[in-house]
Amino acid sequence: MEVYIVKNISEGILLAILGVCFVLCFGGLALVPKPKDSEYFSFLFWLCFLGPAALGYIAARRFVTREQIIGLTDNALSIRSNQSTNEQTIPLRQIKSYVYEEHNNSKLLALSLYSGKRIKFKHNDFWGKDDFYALVADFKKCIEHISNSSDEARVAIQREPSFYEKPVATVMGWTIVVAVLLITGIILFKGTKRTEWRSILMVYGSALSYLGPWLSARKGKA
């Protein structure tokens, strides 16, 4: 049996931390009186932003991730929290399908069981290194081995298309490509004001954050 340590992300805790940081930030801005000294006010203004952001970063690194010990054999997948002795064992024949998705630094491996339950392993490079990539690679090899074995009729695990492989993602992708080309053409022929460059760069950045995973998914599908 192969064993992997995976840092799974708790979305509920992450959203709670973001909510607290939001309240502290804008609550602090509302409570801070405007002093006559503009430099002192600027210091308080940035303190209200950077203080909650720093606290949120520390809290997220400390509480958002939960280490899980994943065991994988030719017949089953076992899941156990690093803080618990309770272990959940899932026979591979109970897995109906799986999907693997990548969006920049965020990765997702989701398993759909015949019972209707869905098990998700979420990873983000921000939270540090773990064995997530090794788990995904070995899981795919295990599925391929099952498909090529004589037990294919007994266990047939299908791969679901990721979001970037679906038709709606293709429509969005080509729409973004056309929009970027139009914006670039307008800039080249008509020029732009210096004050508009920040917004333009944000548009380019947002477009690239989508086009990167989309093109990667199309390349892997081809």
VOBA-1610 file (N, C-alpha, C; in pm, whole numbers, padded with zeros to 5 digits, always signed):
BEGIN
Met+00085-00121+00000Met+00000+00000+00000Met+00087+00125+00000Glu+00055+00218-00089Glu+00123+00346-00093Glu+00054+00444+00001Val+00133+00525+00073Val+00079+00619+00171Val+00119+00761+00131Tyr+00024+00854+00140Tyr+00046+00992+00100Tyr-00003+01087+00210Ile+00071+01196+00229Ile+00028+01301+00321Ile-00023+01417+00235Val-00152+01449+00251Val-00216+01552+00169Val-00272+01661+00260Lys-00244+01786+00225Lys-00299+01899+00300Lys-00430+01941+00235Asn-00539+01903+00296Asn-00671+01939+00243Asn-00714+02073+00300Ile-00789+02149+00221Ile-00829+02285+00259Ile-00971+02286+00312Ser-00991+02349+00426Ser-01125+02365+00483Ser-01181+02499+00435Glu-01275+02494+00341Glu-01331+02617+00284Glu-01410+02696+00388Gly-01478+02627+00479Gly-01557+02696+00581Gly-01469+02783+00670Ile-01357+02728+00716Ile-01267+02804+00802Ile-01204+02919+00725Leu-01168+02894+00599Leu-01108+03000+00518Leu-01205+03116+00498Leu-01332+03086+00468Leu-01431+03192+00451Leu-01456+03268+00581Ala-01453+03196+00693Ala-01471+03262+00822Ala-01356+03359+00851Ile-01234+03319+00820Ile-01118+03406+00842Ile-01127+03529+00752Leu-01165+03508+00625Leu-01179+03621+00533Leu-01288+03717+00580Gly-01398+03662+00634Gly-01505+03746+00685Gly-01460+03830+00803Val-01386+03770+00895Val-01335+03844+01011Val-01240+03954+00967Cys-01151+03922+00872Cys-01057+04022+00821Cys-01131+04138+00754Phe-01237+04106+00681Phe-01317+04210+00615Phe-01380+04303+00718Val-01437+04246+00824Val-01501+04326+00928Val-01398+04412+01000Leu-01281+04355+01034Leu-01177+04431+01103Leu-01125+04545+01017Cys-01109+04515+00888Cys-01055+04617+00797Cys-01148+04735+00783Phe-01270+04712+00739Phe-01361+04822+00713Phe-01421+04878+00843Gly-01429+04794+00946Gly-01471+04846+01075Gly-01367+04942+01132Gly-01239+04905+01114Gly-01133+04994+01160Gly-01132+05125+01084Leu-01154+05119+00953Leu-01157+05242+00874Leu-01272+05333+00916Ala-01383+05273+00955Ala-01499+05353+00995Ala-01479+05416+01133Leu-01404+05350+01220Leu-01386+05399+01357Leu-01269+05496+01372Val-01172+05487+01281Val-01054+05574+01293Val-01093+05718+01259Pro-01076+05811+01352Pro-01108+05952+01321Pro-01003+06010+01228Lys-01046+06101+01143Lys-00953+06163+01050Lys-00873+06272+01120Pro-00744+06253+01141Pro-00662+06354+01208Pro-00622+06465+01111Lys-00570+06573+01165Lys-00526+06685+01082Lys-00398+06649+01006Asp-00315+06567+01067Asp-00190+06528+01003Asp-00219+06422+00896Ser-00200+06456+00771Ser-00231+06363+00661Ser-00141+06241+00662Glu-00014+06258+00701Glu+00078+06144+00705Glu+00037+06045+00813Tyr-00009+06098+00927Tyr-00055+06011+01035Tyr-00182+05936+00994Phe-00271+06007+00923Phe-00393+05942+00874Phe-00358+05833+00773Ser-00261+05860+00687Ser-00218+05760+00589Ser-00164+05636+00658Phe-00090+05658+00769Phe-00037+05544+00846Phe-00151+05461+00905Leu-00251+05528+00963Leu-00365+05456+01021Leu-00445+05385+00912Phe-00456+05450+00796Phe-00531+05391+00685Phe-00468+05260+00641Trp-00338+05258+00620Trp-00271+05136+00576Trp-00264+05033+00687Leu-00259+05079+00812Leu-00258+04986+00925Leu-00388+04908+00930Cys-00500+04974+00898Cys-00631+04906+00898Cys-00638+04800+00790Phe-00562+04818+00681Phe-00559+04719+00575Phe-00458+04609+00604Leu-00336+04649+00636Leu-00227+04553+00651Leu-00238+04470+00779Gly-00293+04531+00886Gly-00307+04458+01011Gly-00396+04335+00997Pro-00522+04352+00955Pro-00608+04235+00935Pro-00554+04139+00830Ala-00489+04193+00725Ala-00433+04105+00622Ala-00324+04015+00681Ala-00238+04072+00765Ala-00131+03993+00828Ala-00189+03889+00924Leu-00288+03932+01003Leu-00352+03837+01095Leu-00422+03725+01019Gly-00489+03762+00909Gly-00557+03662+00827Gly-00460+03563+00766Tyr-00344+03613+00721Tyr-00243+03525+00663Tyr-00192+03424+00767Ile-00163+03472+00886Ile-00113+03384+00993Ile-00220+03282+01032Ala-00345+03328+01046Ala-00454+03238+01084Ala-00480+03134+00976Ala-00473+03176+00849Ala-00497+03083+00738Ala-00389+02975+00734Arg-00264+03016+00750Arg-00156+02917+00748Arg-00168+02818+00864Arg-00229+02866+00974Arg-00236+02782+01095Arg-00359+02693+01098Phe-00474+02742+01051Phe-00600+02671+01075Phe-00671+02618+00951Val-00637+02668+00831Val-00715+02632+00713Val-00686+02490+00664Thr-00561+02447+00672Thr-00525+02316+00618Thr-00535+02207+00725Arg-00574+02089+00681Arg-00579+01970+00764Arg-00504+01858+00694Glu-00403+01806+00758Glu-00326+01698+00696Glu-00406+01568+00701Gln-00412+01501+00588Gln-00478+01372+00578Gln-00378+01267+00532Ile-00393+01148+00587Ile-00309+01035+00547Ile-00391+00948+00453Ile-00349+00941+00328Ile-00422+00868+00225Ile-00346+00740+00191Gly-00417+00629+00197Gly-00359+00500+00158Gly-00424+00452+00030Leu-00345+00400-00062Leu-00397+00355-00191Leu-00344+00216-00223Thr-00437+00124-00251Thr-00402-00010-00296Thr-00473-00037-00428Asp-00457-00155-00481Asp-00524-00190-00606Asp-00674-00207-00589Asn-00721-00214-00464Asn-00862-00241-00439Asn-00934-00133-00359Ala-00861-00049-00287Ala-00928+00044-00197Ala-00847+00171-00176Leu-00919+00272-00127Leu-00859+00400-00090Leu-00897+00428+00055Ser-00800+00458+00139Ser-00828+00486+00280Ser-00792+00630+00311Ile-00872+00692+00399Ile-00853+00832+00436Ile-00856+00843+00588Arg-00755+00908+00642Arg-00750+00928+00787Arg-00690+01065+00816Ser-00753+01138+00907Ser-00699+01267+00948Ser-00575+01246+01032Asn-00480+01337+01020Asn-00356+01327+01098Asn-00381+01343+01247Gln-00496+01405+01283Gln-00529+01427+01424Gln-00626+01322+01478Ser-00657+01219+01397Ser-00756+01120+01439Ser-00710+00980+01403Thr-00763+00882+01475Thr-00732+00742+01445Thr-00843+00678+01361Asn-00955+00750+01343Asn-01065+00697+01263Asn-01027+00698+01115Glu-01048+00585+01051Glu-01009+00571+00911Glu-01130+00535+00825Gln-01143+00602+00714Gln-01250+00573+00618Gln-01191+00496+00501Thr-01246+00380+00474Thr-01198+00296+00365Thr-01302+00293+00254Ile-01258+00322+00134Ile-01348+00326+00018Ile-01301+00224-00085Pro-01372+00113-00101Pro-01337+00020-00208Pro-01346+00089-00344Leu-01253+00063-00431Leu-01252+00128-00561Leu-01378+00096-00642Arg-01439-00019-00617Arg-01560-00054-00691Arg-01678+00036-00654Gln-01664+00114-00543Gln-01770+00208-00505Gln-01755+00344-00572Ile-01642+00365-00641Ile-01617+00492-00708Ile-01676+00486-00849Lys-01770+00573-00876Lys-01835+00578-01007Lys-01751+00654-01109Ser-01696+00770-01068Ser-01618+00852-01159Ser-01529+00945-01077Tyr-01437+01011-01148Tyr-01350+01108-01082Tyr-01323+01222-01179Val-01282+01335-01124Val-01244+01449-01206Val-01122+01515-01143Tyr-01029+01557-01228Tyr-00911+01630-01181Tyr-00908+01764-01253Glu-00899+01872-01176Glu-00901+02006-01233Glu-00783+02087-01180Glu-00733+02175-01265Glu-00625+02267-01228Glu-00666+02409-01266His-00646+02500-01173His-00666+02642-01203His-00551+02718-01138Asn-00448+02745-01219Asn-00326+02809-01171Asn-00267+02727-01055Asn-00263+02782-00935Asn-00202+02709-00823Asn-00300+02618-00750Ser-00428+02625-00783Ser-00529+02544-00716Ser-00556+02416-00794Lys-00562+02303-00722Lys-00589+02174-00783Lys-00701+02104-00707Leu-00774+02019-00780Leu-00886+01947-00720Leu-00893+01806-00776Leu-00902+01709-00686Leu-00932+01571-00723Leu-01061+01535-00652Ala-01167+01508-00729Ala-01298+01477-00672Ala-01343+01340-00716Leu-01391+01261-00621Leu-01439+01125-00647Leu-01589+01121-00626Ser-01662+01068-00722Ser-01807+01050-00710Ser-01837+00903-00685Leu-01904+00874-00573Leu-01936+00737-00538Leu-02075+00700-00590Tyr-02098+00570-00603Tyr-02230+00524-00646Tyr-02338+00560-00545Ser-02299+00581-00420Ser-02395+00619-00317Ser-02441+00764-00330Gly-02378+00840-00418Gly-02412+00981-00436Gly-02318+01074-00360Lys-02235+01020-00274Lys-02141+01101-00198Lys-02026+01145-00287Arg-01973+01262-00258Arg-01861+01316-00335Arg-01747+01350-00240Ile-01630+01297-00266Ile-01512+01318-00182Ile-01414+01405-00259Lys-01368+01514-00194Lys-01281+01609-00262Lys-01147+01621-00189Phe-01041+01624-00267Phe-00908+01655-00218Phe-00864+01784-00287Lys-00850+01891-00208Lys-00814+02021-00265Lys-00672+02057-00225His-00602+02116-00321His-00462+02150-00297His-00433+02288-00354Asn-00349+02361-00284Asn-00300+02489-00335Asn-00153+02501-00296Asp-00071+02538-00392Asp+00073+02548-00367Asp+00105+02648-00257Phe+00011+02741-00230Phe+00032+02841-00125Phe+00051+02776+00012Trp-00015+02661+00034Trp-00013+02599+00166Trp+00109+02510+00187Gly+00196+02502+00090Gly+00318+02422+00107Gly+00313+02290+00033Lys+00424+02220+00035Lys+00437+02096-00040Lys+00375+01979+00037Asp+00319+01886-00040Asp+00269+01761+00017Asp+00277+01654-00092Asp+00204+01545-00073Asp+00210+01434-00168Asp+00091+01433-00264Phe+00027+01548-00282Phe-00094+01553-00365Phe-00067+01509-00508Tyr+00039+01560-00568Tyr+00068+01527-00707Tyr+00099+01378-00724Ala+00170+01322-00628Ala+00201+01178-00632Ala+00073+01097-00618Leu-00019+01142-00532Leu-00147+01072-00515Leu-00226+01072-00645Val-00234+01187-00711Val-00310+01197-00837Val-00248+01107-00944Ala-00115+01111-00956Ala-00048+01030-01059Ala-00069+00882-01034Asp-00054+00837-00910Asp-00070+00695-00879Asp-00216+00651-00888Phe-00308+00741-00853Phe-00450+00708-00865Phe-00487+00686-01011Lys-00437+00773-01100Lys-00464+00758-01243Lys-00405+00628-01296Lys-00285+00593-01250Lys-00224+00466-01292Lys-00307+00347-01245Cys-00359+00359-01123Cys-00442+00252-01067Cys-00570+00235-01148Ile-00632+00348-01186Ile-00753+00343-01268Ile-00724+00283-01405Glu-00609+00320-01462Glu-00571+00266-01593Glu-00549+00115-01584His-00488+00072-01475His-00464-00072-01455His-00596-00147-01443Ile-00692-00087-01371Ile-00824-00150-01356Ile-00893-00162-01491Ser-00883-00055-01573Ser-00949-00055-01703Ser-00891-00161-01796Asn-00763-00191-01779Asn-00698-00288-01866Asn-00700-00430-01811Ser-00759-00446-01691Ser-00760-00578-01629Ser-00885-00655-01669Ser-00889-00782-01631Ser-01004-00867-01662Ser-01125-00832-01576Asp-01104-00747-01471Asp-01213-00709-01382Asp-01281-00579-01426Glu-01261-00541-01552Glu-01314-00414-01600Glu-01466-00406-01583Ala-01535-00519-01605Ala-01681-00519-01592Ala-01724-00499-01447Arg-01638-00542-01355Arg-01673-00529-01214Arg-01645-00388-01162Val-01537-00327-01209Val-01500-00194-01165Val-01469-00109-01288Ala-01554-00014-01319Ala-01531+00074-01433Ala-01543+00218-01384Ile-01431+00284-01358Ile-01430+00421-01307Ile-01407+00517-01422Gln-01504+00603-01447Gln-01498+00695-01559Gln-01432+00827-01518Arg-01364+00890-01612Arg-01306+01022-01588Arg-01403+01129-01636Glu-01446+01217-01547Glu-01532+01327-01585Glu-01449+01439-01648Pro-01503+01509-01746Pro-01429+01623-01802Pro-01420+01736-01700Ser-01304+01799-01695Ser-01289+01915-01606Ser-01365+02033-01663Phe-01375+02139-01585Phe-01449+02257-01631Phe-01390+02312-01760Tyr-01257+02314-01769Tyr-01192+02373-01886Tyr-01204+02285-02011Glu-01254+02164-01997Glu-01276+02076-02111Glu-01420+02082-02162Lys-01507+02152-02091Lys-01648+02159-02128Lys-01671+02267-02234Pro-01780+02253-02312Pro-01809+02351-02418Pro-01819+02494-02368Val-01877+02515-02250Val-01893+02651-02199Val-01757+02715-02175Ala-01657+02636-02134Ala-01522+02689-02113Ala-01459+02729-02245Thr-01487+02651-02350Thr-01434+02684-02482Thr-01493+02815-02534Val-01623+02833-02515Val-01688+02958-02556Val-01627+03077-02482Met-01610+03061-02351Met-01551+03169-02271Met-01408+03196-02314Gly-01334+03088-02343Gly-01194+03103-02383Gly-01178+03183-02511Trp-01255+03146-02614Trp-01245+03218-02741Trp-01298+03360-02730Thr-01398+03380-02644Thr-01449+03516-02621Thr-01341+03604-02559Ile-01268+03549-02464Ile-01159+03625-02400Ile-01048+03653-02500Val-01015+03555-02585Val-00911+03575-02686Val-00949+03690-02780Val-01074+03689-02828Val-01119+03796-02917Val-01117+03931-02846Ala-01160+03934-02720Ala-01162+04059-02644Ala-01021+04114-02625Val-00926+04027-02594Val-00787+04070-02575Val-00729+04125-02706Leu-00759+04057-02817Leu-00710+04104-02947Leu-00769+04241-02982Leu-00899+04261-02953Leu-00963+04389-02980Leu-00902+04501-02895Ile-00881+04472-02767Ile-00821+04573-02677Ile-00681+04607-02723Thr-00604+04505-02761Thr-00467+04528-02808Thr-00467+04612-02935Gly-00562+04581-03027Gly-00570+04659-03150Gly-00605+04804-03124Ile-00698+04828-03033Ile-00736+04965-02999Ile-00618+05041-02940Ile-00541+04974-02853Ile-00425+05038-02792Ile-00321+05074-02898Leu-00296+04982-02992Leu-00194+05004-03095Leu-00232+05118-03191Phe-00359+05125-03226Phe-00402+05223-03326Phe-00444+05358-03267Lys-00503+05355-03147Lys-00553+05479-03089Lys-00473+05526-02969Gly-00395+05436-02912Gly-00320+05473-02793Gly-00407+05472-02670Thr-00348+05504-02555Thr-00424+05507-02430Thr-00360+05603-02333Lys-00438+05649-02238Lys-00385+05740-02137Lys-00304+05664-02034Arg-00210+05734-01973Arg-00126+05669-01872Arg-00209+05619-01754Thr-00315+05692-01721Thr-00396+05653-01605Thr-00478+05526-01632Glu-00492+05488-01759Glu-00572+05371-01792Glu-00491+05241-01793Trp-00358+05252-01783Trp-00275+05132-01794Trp-00299+05033-01681Arg-00329+05084-01562Arg-00352+04993-01449Arg-00472+04904-01477Ser-00580+04961-01526Ser-00699+04882-01558Ser-00672+04785-01672Ile-00596+04831-01772Ile-00564+04744-01885Ile-00480+04624-01840Leu-00382+04649-01755Leu-00298+04539-01706Leu-00380+04441-01623Met-00478+04491-01547Met-00564+04402-01470Met-00647+04314-01563Val-00693+04371-01675Val-00770+04293-01773Val-00682+04184-01833Tyr-00559+04220-01871Tyr-00466+04122-01927Tyr-00435+04011-01825Gly-00415+04051-01700Gly-00384+03952-01596Gly-00498+03855-01574Ser-00620+03909-01570Ser-00738+03822-01552Ser-00755+03728-01671Ala-00730+03780-01792Ala-00743+03696-01911Ala-00641+03583-01910Leu-00517+03614-01874Leu-00412+03512-01872Leu-00438+03407-01765Ser-00498+03449-01650Ser-00526+03353-01544Ser-00630+03250-01587Tyr-00714+03285-01685Tyr-00812+03191-01739Tyr-00755+03114-01858Leu-00688+03187-01948Leu-00640+03123-02072Leu-00532+03020-02045Gly-00451+03039-01940Gly-00346+02943-01909Gly-00401+02804-01881Pro-00490+02788-01780Pro-00549+02656-01754Pro-00633+02603-01869Trp-00703+02693-01941Trp-00787+02650-02053Trp-00703+02591-02165Leu-00596+02660-02204Leu-00509+02609-02310Leu-00439+02480-02267Ser-00402+02472-02140Ser-00339+02351-02088Ser-00435+02233-02096Ala-00563+02256-02063Ala-00663+02150-02069Ala-00687+02107-02214Arg-00690+02204-02306Arg-00710+02171-02449Arg-00591+02091-02503Lys-00471+02126-02459Lys-00352+02054-02503Lys-00354+01912-02453Gly-00396+01893-02324Gly-00403+01758-02269Gly-00512+01676-02330Lys-00618+01742-02377Lys-00730+01670-02439Lys-00699+01628-02582Ala-00611+01705-02648Ala-00580+01679-02789Ala-00502+01550-02808
//
